[in-house]
Amino acid sequence: MTSLRKQLMVWLLPLYVVAAIVVATVTYYMYGNMVSFFMDNQLRLFADSHAAASGSAPALRPLTEHNVVEKGDMIVQIWDRNHRLVATSWPELDLKRQTSQGFSDVTIGQLRWRVYTMQSPDRTVQSAQSLGFRRHLVKSQALQAGLPVVLMIPISAIILWFGMRPAVRRLELISEAAARQDEHRLSELPVEHAPCEIQPLVLAVNTLLARLRNAFAAQRRFVQDAAHELRTPITAMSLQLENVKARIVDPASAEQVKQLEAGLSRTKRLVEQLLRLARQESPRPADPPVAIQLDGMLKFAIADFMPLADRRSIDLGYAADIDATVHANEDELRSLIHNLLDNALRYTPPGGIVDVTLHRDTGVVTVEIADNGPGIPSELLPRVFDRFFRLEGAETEGSGLGLAIAKNAADRNRIGLELSNRADGSGLIARMRFETATAVAPAAAPTATSATLATESAETAADPQEFATESPPSV
């Protein structure tokens, strides 16, 4: 992705370079013409002044090579009427008498000279100047003219980089506001922060967000209303089914009624899950987080699931080498743990093992729920938290909402939730990471076995059929 500031620099800085070259070139030619005109006029005045003098040839101030080549002093040569050289200001210059009057360019060795010749009846006067000095003078002036433009390149880069910072920061504020949007909070982006060129885009995005907000609200209302409307007829059907069961004595009819009862139970579970999901996605603020002892909540949750584990002959065990205090919504944390336990027990075959552990993992309080079920293909792991997603060919009944509800609860309480297959391929591990939890050493024995929890469940667990309605399934 190209940076706006870099893009402007890519366009503007080469423009400065081109401008500097143009300025230097124009200055070279304009200043060159001016210097040539001025210096030629000086040569002519030198020659005219000596040609107009009468009498013998004057004594000329001797020049050195430094004066002539580096400083551009003008050389004067005088010939008498017999074309004899009678005076010269630099004898080292082997400059012949020119036969024609006026200006001419003469090359002597590696140097070129600008010569003006003036003839009179008594003498011939020549004045000369190094053309190399003129070129050097013109180049220096051209470079001096282009230098400010060249110096503008780093200055402009600095001004452009830091000067655009406020505008870029305003765009960053809009981006941050957009990044905070989700299906639960769709607020308008701040138009006042947007530059006038970006405001139409921000207004268009705000219009789109308003439409999405209305669409999500309509979807939530539909799910909630549908779930509420379905509860009454499902409850009535359950009561009627109980009345029918009491009057059936035929084994074949009893089996059919049992299948009907199972389907009605699944429907009731789905309705309860839809209501739970609608409550989670409700725009109303959730209950504030409270301090929760994680060890105690896990024990109570496992005790609730003991009847289901016993019914399926699953060894449900728990071990903890620490206790931890977490701040979360109690109902949502309980829902998260229940959904993961329900998922593990449903997918573990009869006679299997489900282990729950509370420990530190790289310094972070972690709860792991490991089963020895079939696991999930690695390519499908990113999709397991999608709503209504179920594995093809899965024999376990479910609606595909349990893990979606668990993920929603984890995100709302800033709990890291991930699923991974065991390294040996013998099942699945659901891992909850509590980054902000405060860990302490357990006050009691560090490990609670399934037998201990089974004793607790006799006092705390609800009726298995009632639990099957209240604990939502997962994938």
C-alpha positions as CSV (number, residue, x, y, z in Angstrom):
1,M,0.0,0.0,0.0
2,T,1.5,3.3,-1.1
3,S,1.8,6.1,1.5
4,L,0.2,9.4,0.6
5,R,3.2,11.3,1.8
6,K,5.6,9.1,-0.2
7,Q,3.4,9.4,-3.2
8,L,3.5,13.2,-3.0
9,M,7.3,13.2,-2.6
10,V,7.6,10.9,-5.6
11,W,5.8,13.5,-7.7
12,L,7.1,16.8,-6.1
13,L,10.7,16.1,-5.5
14,P,11.5,15.2,-9.1
15,L,9.6,18.3,-10.1
16,Y,12.1,20.3,-8.0
17,V,15.0,18.6,-9.7
18,V,13.6,19.4,-13.1
19,A,12.9,23.0,-12.0
20,A,16.5,23.4,-10.8
21,I,17.9,22.1,-14.1
22,V,15.6,24.5,-16.1
23,V,16.6,27.4,-13.9
24,A,20.3,26.6,-14.3
25,T,20.0,26.2,-18.0
26,V,18.1,29.4,-18.6
27,T,20.5,31.3,-16.3
28,Y,23.4,29.9,-18.1
29,Y,22.3,31.2,-21.5
30,M,20.9,34.5,-20.2
31,Y,23.9,35.3,-18.0
32,G,26.2,34.0,-20.7
33,N,24.8,36.6,-23.2
34,M,25.0,39.3,-20.6
35,V,28.6,38.5,-19.7
36,S,29.6,38.3,-23.3
37,F,28.0,41.6,-24.1
38,F,29.6,43.3,-21.1
39,M,33.1,41.8,-21.5
40,D,33.1,42.4,-25.3
41,N,32.3,46.1,-24.5
42,Q,35.2,46.2,-22.1
43,L,37.6,44.7,-24.7
44,R,36.4,47.3,-27.2
45,L,36.9,50.2,-24.8
46,F,40.4,49.0,-23.9
47,A,41.4,48.8,-27.5
48,D,39.8,52.1,-28.4
49,S,41.5,53.9,-25.6
50,H,45.0,52.8,-26.6
51,A,44.4,53.3,-30.3
52,A,43.3,56.9,-29.8
53,A,46.5,57.7,-27.8
54,S,49.2,59.6,-29.6
55,G,52.9,59.4,-29.3
56,S,55.0,56.3,-28.4
57,A,53.5,53.2,-27.0
58,P,52.6,53.4,-23.3
59,A,54.1,51.1,-20.7
60,L,51.6,48.4,-19.8
61,R,51.2,46.8,-16.4
62,P,52.6,43.3,-16.7
63,L,50.2,40.4,-16.0
64,T,50.7,36.9,-14.6
65,E,49.0,33.7,-15.7
66,H,46.9,33.7,-12.6
67,N,45.6,37.2,-13.4
68,V,44.8,36.2,-17.0
69,V,43.4,32.7,-16.6
70,E,41.9,32.7,-13.1
71,K,40.8,36.4,-12.7
72,G,40.0,37.2,-16.3
73,D,42.3,40.3,-16.7
74,M,42.4,41.7,-20.2
75,I,45.6,41.5,-22.2
76,V,46.6,44.5,-24.4
77,Q,49.0,44.2,-27.4
78,I,50.2,47.2,-29.5
79,W,51.8,47.1,-32.9
80,D,53.3,50.1,-34.8
81,R,52.6,51.1,-38.3
82,N,55.3,48.7,-39.5
83,H,53.4,45.8,-37.7
84,R,56.1,45.4,-35.1
85,L,54.9,44.4,-31.6
86,V,56.0,47.3,-29.4
87,A,54.0,46.6,-26.2
88,T,52.2,43.7,-24.5
89,S,50.8,43.2,-21.0
90,W,51.5,39.4,-21.1
91,P,54.5,38.4,-23.4
92,E,53.8,34.7,-22.8
93,L,50.8,34.8,-25.0
94,D,51.7,34.0,-28.6
95,L,48.8,35.9,-30.1
96,K,49.3,37.1,-33.7
97,R,48.1,40.4,-35.1
98,Q,44.7,39.9,-36.6
99,T,44.3,41.2,-40.2
100,S,40.7,42.2,-39.8
101,Q,39.1,44.6,-37.3
102,G,36.5,43.6,-34.8
103,F,35.9,40.6,-32.6
104,S,37.2,37.1,-33.3
105,D,37.7,33.9,-31.4
106,V,41.3,32.5,-31.5
107,T,42.5,29.1,-30.3
108,I,46.1,28.9,-29.0
109,G,47.0,25.5,-27.7
110,Q,44.3,24.2,-25.3
111,L,43.0,27.7,-24.6
112,R,40.5,29.9,-26.5
113,W,40.6,33.6,-26.5
114,R,38.2,36.4,-27.3
115,V,40.1,39.1,-29.3
116,Y,39.1,42.6,-30.4
117,T,41.3,44.3,-33.0
118,M,41.4,48.1,-33.6
119,Q,43.5,49.5,-36.4
120,S,44.6,53.2,-36.8
121,P,47.1,54.8,-39.2
122,D,49.8,54.8,-36.5
123,R,49.2,51.6,-34.6
124,T,47.1,48.4,-34.2
125,V,45.8,47.6,-30.8
126,Q,44.5,44.2,-29.7
127,S,42.7,43.4,-26.5
128,A,42.1,39.7,-25.5
129,Q,40.4,37.8,-22.7
130,S,40.2,34.1,-21.8
131,L,37.0,32.4,-23.0
132,G,37.6,29.8,-20.4
133,F,37.3,32.4,-17.7
134,R,34.0,33.6,-19.2
135,R,32.6,30.0,-19.3
136,H,33.7,29.5,-15.7
137,L,32.0,32.7,-14.6
138,V,28.8,31.8,-16.4
139,K,28.7,28.2,-15.0
140,S,29.2,29.5,-11.5
141,Q,26.4,32.0,-11.8
142,A,24.1,29.3,-13.3
143,L,24.9,26.9,-10.4
144,Q,24.3,29.7,-7.9
145,A,20.9,30.4,-9.4
146,G,19.9,26.7,-9.4
147,L,21.3,26.0,-5.9
148,P,18.3,27.5,-4.0
149,V,16.0,25.3,-6.0
150,V,18.1,22.2,-5.2
151,L,18.2,23.2,-1.5
152,M,14.4,23.3,-1.6
153,I,14.4,19.5,-2.2
154,P,15.3,18.4,1.3
155,I,13.6,21.4,2.9
156,S,10.4,20.5,1.0
157,A,10.7,16.9,1.9
158,I,10.9,17.8,5.6
159,I,8.0,20.2,5.4
160,L,6.0,17.8,3.4
161,W,6.6,14.9,5.7
162,F,5.8,16.8,8.9
163,G,3.4,19.3,7.4
164,M,1.1,16.5,6.3
165,R,1.2,14.9,9.7
166,P,-2.0,16.7,10.9
167,A,-3.9,15.7,7.8
168,V,-2.7,12.1,8.0
169,R,-3.5,12.0,11.7
170,R,-7.1,13.1,11.0
171,L,-7.3,10.2,8.6
172,E,-5.9,7.9,11.2
173,L,-8.6,9.0,13.7
174,I,-11.2,8.1,11.1
175,S,-9.5,4.7,10.5
176,E,-9.4,4.1,14.2
177,A,-13.1,4.9,14.6
178,A,-13.9,2.6,11.7
179,A,-11.8,-0.2,13.2
180,R,-13.8,0.0,16.4
181,Q,-17.0,-0.7,14.6
182,D,-18.6,-4.2,14.9
183,E,-22.1,-5.6,14.6
184,H,-22.8,-4.6,18.2
185,R,-21.6,-1.0,17.9
186,L,-22.1,0.8,14.6
187,S,-21.6,4.5,15.2
188,E,-21.0,7.2,12.6
189,L,-17.4,8.1,11.7
190,P,-16.3,11.7,12.8
191,V,-16.9,13.9,9.8
192,E,-15.2,16.9,11.5
193,H,-11.8,15.2,11.4
194,A,-12.0,14.5,7.7
195,P,-10.3,16.8,5.2
196,C,-12.9,18.4,2.8
197,E,-11.7,16.1,0.0
198,I,-12.5,13.0,2.1
199,Q,-15.7,14.2,3.7
200,P,-18.0,12.9,0.8
201,L,-16.4,9.4,1.3
202,V,-16.9,9.6,5.1
203,L,-20.6,10.7,4.7
204,A,-21.1,7.8,2.2
205,V,-19.6,5.4,4.7
206,N,-21.8,6.8,7.5
207,T,-24.9,6.2,5.3
208,L,-23.8,2.6,4.8
209,L,-23.2,2.1,8.5
210,A,-26.7,3.4,9.2
211,R,-28.1,0.9,6.8
212,L,-26.1,-1.9,8.4
213,R,-27.2,-0.8,11.9
214,N,-30.8,-1.0,10.8
215,A,-30.3,-4.3,9.2
216,F,-28.6,-5.8,12.2
217,A,-31.3,-4.4,14.5
218,A,-34.0,-5.9,12.3
219,Q,-32.2,-9.3,12.3
220,R,-31.9,-9.3,16.1
221,R,-35.5,-8.4,16.5
222,F,-36.5,-11.1,14.1
223,V,-34.5,-13.8,15.9
224,Q,-35.7,-12.7,19.3
225,D,-39.3,-12.4,18.3
226,A,-39.3,-15.7,16.4
227,A,-37.7,-17.4,19.4
228,H,-40.2,-15.9,21.8
229,E,-43.1,-16.8,19.6
230,L,-41.8,-20.4,19.2
231,R,-41.5,-21.0,23.0
232,T,-45.2,-21.0,23.7
233,P,-46.3,-23.6,21.0
234,I,-43.2,-25.8,21.8
235,T,-44.1,-25.8,25.5
236,A,-47.7,-26.6,24.7
237,M,-46.6,-29.4,22.4
238,S,-44.4,-30.8,25.2
239,L,-47.3,-30.9,27.6
240,Q,-49.5,-32.6,25.0
241,L,-46.8,-35.1,24.3
242,E,-46.6,-35.9,28.0
243,N,-50.3,-36.6,28.0
244,V,-50.1,-38.8,24.9
245,K,-47.2,-40.8,26.5
246,A,-49.4,-41.7,29.5
247,R,-52.0,-43.3,27.2
248,I,-49.7,-45.3,24.8
249,V,-49.1,-48.9,25.6
250,D,-48.1,-50.1,22.1
251,P,-44.3,-50.5,22.0
252,A,-44.1,-49.4,18.3
253,S,-46.1,-46.3,19.0
254,A,-44.0,-45.6,22.2
255,E,-40.8,-45.7,20.1
256,Q,-42.3,-43.2,17.6
257,V,-43.4,-40.9,20.5
258,K,-39.8,-41.2,21.9
259,Q,-38.4,-40.0,18.6
260,L,-40.9,-37.2,18.5
261,E,-39.9,-36.2,22.0
262,A,-36.3,-36.1,21.0
263,G,-37.0,-33.9,18.0
264,L,-39.1,-31.6,20.2
265,S,-36.3,-31.4,22.7
266,R,-33.8,-30.5,20.0
267,T,-36.2,-27.8,18.8
268,K,-36.5,-26.4,22.3
269,R,-32.7,-26.3,22.7
270,L,-32.4,-24.5,19.4
271,V,-34.9,-21.9,20.5
272,E,-33.1,-21.4,23.8
273,Q,-29.8,-21.0,22.0
274,L,-31.3,-18.4,19.6
275,L,-32.6,-16.5,22.6
276,R,-29.2,-16.6,24.3
277,L,-27.5,-15.5,21.1
278,A,-30.0,-12.6,20.8
279,R,-29.4,-11.5,24.3
280,Q,-25.6,-11.6,23.7
281,E,-26.0,-9.4,20.6
282,S,-28.4,-7.0,22.2
283,P,-27.2,-3.4,22.1
284,R,-28.1,-2.9,25.7
285,P,-25.1,-2.9,28.1
286,A,-24.3,-6.2,29.7
287,D,-24.0,-6.7,33.4
288,P,-20.7,-5.3,34.7
289,P,-17.9,-7.8,35.3
290,V,-17.4,-9.1,38.8
291,A,-14.6,-11.0,40.5
292,I,-15.1,-14.8,40.1
293,Q,-13.1,-17.6,41.6
294,L,-12.3,-19.7,38.6
295,D,-11.7,-22.9,40.5
296,G,-15.1,-22.8,42.2
297,M,-17.0,-22.0,38.9
298,L,-15.3,-24.9,37.2
299,K,-16.2,-27.3,39.9
300,F,-19.8,-26.3,39.9
301,A,-20.0,-26.5,36.1
302,I,-18.4,-30.0,36.1
303,A,-20.9,-31.0,38.9
304,D,-23.7,-29.9,36.6
305,F,-22.5,-32.1,33.9
306,M,-21.9,-35.2,36.0
307,P,-25.3,-36.7,35.3
308,L,-24.7,-36.5,31.5
309,A,-21.2,-37.9,31.9
310,D,-22.5,-40.8,34.0
311,R,-25.3,-41.5,31.6
312,R,-22.7,-41.8,28.8
313,S,-20.1,-43.6,31.0
314,I,-17.6,-40.8,30.4
315,D,-14.8,-40.3,32.9
316,L,-15.1,-36.5,33.6
317,G,-12.0,-35.4,35.6
318,Y,-10.7,-32.1,37.0
319,A,-7.3,-31.1,38.1
320,A,-6.0,-27.7,39.3
321,D,-2.6,-26.6,40.6
322,I,-3.6,-23.0,41.1
323,D,-6.7,-20.9,41.7
324,A,-7.4,-17.6,39.9
325,T,-9.6,-14.6,40.2
326,V,-11.1,-13.3,37.0
327,H,-13.2,-10.3,36.2
328,A,-16.0,-11.2,33.8
329,N,-19.7,-11.3,33.3
330,E,-20.7,-14.3,35.5
331,D,-23.6,-15.5,33.2
332,E,-21.4,-15.2,30.1
333,L,-18.5,-17.0,31.7
334,R,-20.7,-19.8,32.9
335,S,-22.2,-20.0,29.4
336,L,-18.7,-20.2,27.9
337,I,-17.7,-23.1,30.2
338,H,-20.9,-25.0,29.8
339,N,-20.9,-24.8,26.1
340,L,-17.3,-26.1,25.9
341,L,-18.0,-28.9,28.4
342,D,-21.2,-29.8,26.6
343,N,-19.3,-29.9,23.3
344,A,-16.6,-32.2,24.8
345,L,-19.1,-34.6,26.3
346,R,-21.3,-34.9,23.2
347,Y,-18.4,-35.7,20.9
348,T,-16.6,-38.1,23.3
349,P,-17.7,-41.7,22.6
350,P,-19.2,-43.7,25.5
351,G,-16.5,-44.9,27.9
352,G,-14.3,-42.0,26.9
353,I,-12.4,-39.4,29.0
354,V,-12.8,-35.6,29.3
355,D,-10.2,-33.9,31.4
356,V,-10.5,-30.3,32.7
357,T,-7.3,-28.6,34.0
358,L,-6.6,-25.2,35.5
359,H,-2.9,-24.2,35.4
360,R,-0.4,-21.7,34.1
361,D,0.7,-21.7,30.5
362,T,3.7,-19.4,29.8
363,G,2.6,-17.3,32.8
364,V,-1.0,-17.0,31.7
365,V,-3.9,-18.6,33.7
366,T,-5.3,-21.3,31.3
367,V,-8.2,-23.7,31.4
368,E,-8.1,-26.7,29.1
369,I,-10.9,-29.1,28.3
370,A,-9.5,-32.1,26.5
371,D,-11.5,-35.0,25.2
372,N,-10.7,-38.2,23.2
373,G,-13.4,-37.7,20.6
374,P,-12.9,-37.6,16.8
375,G,-11.4,-34.1,16.7
376,I,-11.8,-31.7,13.9
377,P,-10.0,-31.7,10.5
378,S,-7.3,-29.0,10.6
379,E,-8.6,-27.2,7.5
380,L,-12.0,-26.8,9.2
381,L,-10.7,-25.4,12.6
382,P,-11.0,-21.8,11.5
383,R,-14.7,-22.3,10.8
384,V,-15.8,-24.0,14.0
385,F,-17.0,-20.7,15.6
386,D,-19.3,-19.9,12.6
387,R,-23.0,-20.0,13.3
388,F,-24.8,-23.2,12.3
389,F,-21.6,-24.8,11.2
390,R,-21.5,-28.6,11.7
391,L,-19.1,-31.2,10.6
392,E,-20.4,-33.3,7.7
393,G,-21.2,-36.8,8.7
394,A,-21.2,-36.0,12.5
395,E,-23.5,-38.4,14.3
396,T,-23.9,-36.1,17.3
397,E,-27.0,-34.0,17.3
398,G,-26.7,-30.2,17.6
399,S,-27.6,-26.9,16.0
400,G,-24.1,-25.5,15.4
401,L,-24.7,-22.5,17.7
402,G,-22.9,-23.6,20.9
403,L,-19.4,-22.7,19.9
404,A,-20.6,-19.5,18.3
405,I,-22.2,-18.5,21.6
406,A,-19.0,-19.5,23.4
407,K,-16.8,-17.4,21.1
408,N,-19.1,-14.4,21.5
409,A,-19.0,-14.7,25.3
410,A,-15.2,-15.1,25.2
411,D,-14.7,-12.0,23.0
412,R,-17.0,-9.9,25.1
413,N,-15.0,-10.7,28.2
414,R,-11.6,-10.5,26.6
415,I,-10.9,-14.2,27.1
416,G,-8.7,-16.0,24.6
417,L,-10.5,-19.0,23.1
418,E,-9.0,-21.5,20.7
419,L,-9.6,-25.1,19.7
420,S,-6.8,-27.4,18.6
421,N,-6.4,-31.1,17.9
422,R,-4.3,-33.2,20.3
423,A,-0.8,-33.8,19.1
424,D,-1.4,-37.5,19.0
425,G,-4.7,-37.1,17.1
426,S,-6.7,-38.6,19.9
427,G,-9.2,-35.8,20.4
428,L,-9.7,-32.1,20.8
429,I,-8.5,-29.5,23.3
430,A,-10.5,-26.3,24.0
431,R,-8.2,-23.7,25.6
432,M,-9.3,-20.6,27.5
433,R,-6.6,-18.1,28.3
434,F,-7.3,-15.4,30.9
435,E,-4.6,-12.7,30.3
436,T,-5.8,-10.4,33.2
437,A,-6.5,-13.1,35.8
438,T,-4.8,-13.1,39.1
439,A,-3.5,-16.5,40.0
440,V,-3.0,-17.8,43.6
441,A,-2.0,-21.1,45.1
442,P,-5.1,-23.3,45.8
443,A,-6.2,-23.3,49.4
444,A,-7.3,-26.9,49.4
445,A,-5.9,-30.0,47.7
446,P,-4.6,-29.2,44.2
447,T,-6.6,-31.9,42.4
448,A,-10.3,-32.7,42.4
449,T,-11.0,-36.1,40.9
450,S,-14.1,-37.2,39.0
451,A,-15.2,-39.2,42.1
452,T,-15.1,-36.1,44.3
453,L,-17.1,-34.1,41.8
454,A,-19.6,-36.9,41.4
455,T,-20.3,-36.6,45.2
456,E,-20.7,-32.8,44.8
457,S,-23.0,-33.4,41.8
458,A,-25.4,-35.4,43.9
459,E,-26.1,-32.3,45.9
460,T,-26.0,-29.6,43.2
461,A,-26.8,-31.1,39.8
462,A,-30.2,-30.6,38.2
463,D,-32.4,-33.2,36.6
464,P,-30.6,-34.6,33.5
465,Q,-33.6,-33.9,31.3
466,E,-33.8,-30.3,32.6
467,F,-30.1,-29.8,32.1
468,A,-30.3,-31.0,28.5
469,T,-32.7,-28.2,27.8
470,E,-30.7,-25.5,29.6
471,S,-27.1,-26.2,28.5
472,P,-26.7,-25.2,24.8
473,P,-25.0,-27.6,22.4
474,S,-22.1,-26.7,20.3
475,V,-20.9,-27.8,16.9
